[in-house]
């Protein structure tokens, strides 16, 4: 069936529906199926083709139209709509354009409004940019004209139905088993850990995997722009999400508001999905006021670059001396984990570094693990996350947690003072 025939059939079905009454999903599916079975020109279709046509028509009324099969396909990790005529997907690390198109820009806008209304968000010409999510937790970014020059643009970042575990990441060679064990122990001992990386490097996936090491008896508060974290191992969990201002410019709830509120909710740990601006100061203050074991992520090209970005973000929130900002960062964050997406599109942990302290006014990193490339085979980058040989300087939290037998035994004898020098 060509697209023109499909549109005509959908118009006939819409015309036959009683617009004055609410029809359920089962009733709508049954009605569509009856119309297809009654149509003379559709009798030559096989049972499988008729089933697919029923689903396609149903999706055009209740689902996401031509996007629904893409959303349902677990192999697709990203859906990129540049305009109603340009749709790209990422599948198994490869990006390609699909021979699909919405019937018009207005049809794409209809789908966009269905998505944003489902999470109580608003997007229009006066407020053309919004973050939202689908019912399955997939992250959605939407940009409308006049900001988007080719028409409505939408990007859907999909996540697996069940969060990826650290064991799975080790199996995929994202990090070594020894490094994963160290991170498990550091999370249990309430080290504050910050995950950095570029776009698409797997920060949210890694944060989900890391959160599975949080003891189940603790209370965790998550703070996000658009809720996408899947922390399934902690029963005492509260998920907070920002809200955009309404059409009158009122009612906005920011990340900063939520972090401050979370401090009054008796959390053991606070997980901030991503810091991008002034909320960084609130996150650092939370880490410095007894909420050890907190986790967060941010965009950067390296752990060292992340330090500079954190400084910039804090300075955007308050006019503080740089020395004070660096002291805040040094005392708040214990460990940086930096991720990267390599040229073969694999996602790897590139380094795990400890914040050693302040030296000559600069925050010093003590690199514990580093990814060392050893070549390339069959198009895949070869290498391993290896121990750098530098001792873990700060073991006070390990001792307080009663953890004395951890993987890097040689780290145990070193000082826990924050001013210790890096080997």
Buried (B, 14 or more C-beta within 10 A) or exposed (E): BEEEEBEEBBEEBEEEBEEEEEBEEEEBBEBBBEBBEEEEEBEEBEEEEBEBBBBBBBBBBBBBBBBBBBBEEEEBBBBBBBBBBBBBBBEEEEEEEBEBBBBEBEBBBEBBBEBBEEBEBBBEEEBBEBBBBBEEBBBBBBBBBEEBEEBBBBBBBBBBEEBBBBEBBBEEBBBBEBBBBBBBBBBBBBBBBBBBBBEBBBBBBBBBBBBBBBBEEBBBBBBBBBBBBBBEBBEEBEBBBBBBEEEEEEEEBBBBBBBBEBBEEEBBBBBBBBBEBBBBBBBBBBBBEEBBBBBBBBBBBBBBBBBEBBBEBBBBBEEBEEEEBBBBBBBBBBBBBBBBBBEBBBBBBBBBBBBBBBEEEEBBBBBBBBBEEEEEEEEBBEBBBEBBEBBBBBBEBBEEBEBEEBBBEEBBEBEEEBEBEBE
